[in-house]
Amino acid sequence: MEGVLSSLLASSLIVGFPSLIFVCSILIYYYLCIMRKKILSKDSLQPVIGVYIMRCIYSITQYWEMIIPQIKLYRISNDYIVFQCLSVVFTLKVMDYLKNGPKTIRELSQLTKSSEKNLFRVMRALTQEHIFNYNHLNNTFSLNSCSKLLSSPPPPPPSNMYYNNNINNNNNEINNNNNNNNNGIFSTNDEELGCIFSMLSYPTFIDAWRSLKECIETGVSGFQTKHGMTFFQYIDEKDTYIKKIFDSAMRQRNYATKIHTQITHGYDFSKYKKICDIGGGIGFLGFAIVNKNPDVVVCVLELEETVRNGLEQSKVDEKKQSIIEEQRLVFKNGNMFIPRSIPSANLYILMQVIHDWNNYDAIKILSSVASAMRYERNQTGQIPKLLIIDSILDDNINNDTYKRSCIPDIIMMAIVGGEERTLSEWNHLIKESGLQILSIKKFNRPPFLSIIELTII
């Protein structure tokens, strides 16, 4: 229904004003019905206007690309070039140098030790993409609302040889000169997207995409093909700096989509005394749960390096530090593949964990959690539940909802060797793991996740 209305509005903008008025009237009525329904159900209101404006813009673009396919191919080629330009100026720390105010291209070229002419051409192109502002009166570039989101993460320690081998000496010098007074704590701004972009433009990440052809031919992830180990092995064993970047990137992504708000409003956690967030990263969802449910205790089960990152980053937030000191949230070192390392709980959570793994490993993880749940039942007589919070692809590939997870699915394939799954594929994993579905709740806001509630058979 929503997709149809968005397409109608897009068409009306092209066909004529009378049609626009008619369709807008329908949309206003539809919005009021949605808001009334949400208020009566006491559910959280979605950002209706913003969501539908974006859908309408997308529909208009899609409309023209259907009529003139050359436009689509040209746009895709352009997007690749824009990303490369943005990746370069991000690596050169241009955004950081502009934080204190506008600068001329000569000043920027001196700070970044770059060709003044070529840097200007790249900055000019990015200005046309509305990533920077340019003042023609004094010939200066400045940050805008977009580029302000791309501050660099803290630089790696000098001892990080793997990072130093990945980045050329010029960029290392810029990193080391980057004024970041964090007293040794890896601290990032949740409201920005710098860590996400840093990860996407990280050399080992880019190299993995260059192995996409081999990934398709062999069925092995591009990352493993290029680096000889899985993504998670690499960041856990070989490059702890990118591990910090990854953990912070996941937090920034979650903050941008406000997924924690959707989940804590969409599921009642107050009925559980102890919750175990398996693979919960640096505690983003865990902190959101205890903030909304003061009587709940959350245990975040993670690998040792992530536990350190979680404790380290919590030090810069007084509220989080207080929650940890009160032991309302506890970080625990463990391995989700080993049932005995999974602590006792009334509720287990796997949020965007299973999509990181192939079917074989996914079944091992789910079976491990199921074993921990059976042990809890035998010890206490109470049957705990499991929440899988992940994407569910539509079985119909032509359905509009399918498009939402197609690109994330390619990322899973190329980088970590996992996949986004349809409901029938989820059912297979769940059945093989000795679990059964109790309920499914779908969210209609980005990132369009679902809560699958399960119990043991």
PyMOL commands that set and color helices and strands:
alter all, ss='L'
color gray80, all
select helices_A, chain A and resi 2-15+17-41+48-67+69-91+94-97+105-112+116-128+147-149+161-166+169-177+194-200+203-209+212-218+222-227+231-238+240-257+259-266+284-292+304-314+318-325+339-341+354-356+359-380+400-403+406-416+423-432
alter helices_A, ss='H'
color red, helices_A
select strands_A, chain A and resi 103-104+132-135+140-143+274-278+297-302+329-333+347-351+385-390+392-393+421-422+435-442+450-456
alter strands_A, ss='S'
color yellow, strands_A
deselect
rebuild
show_as cartoon
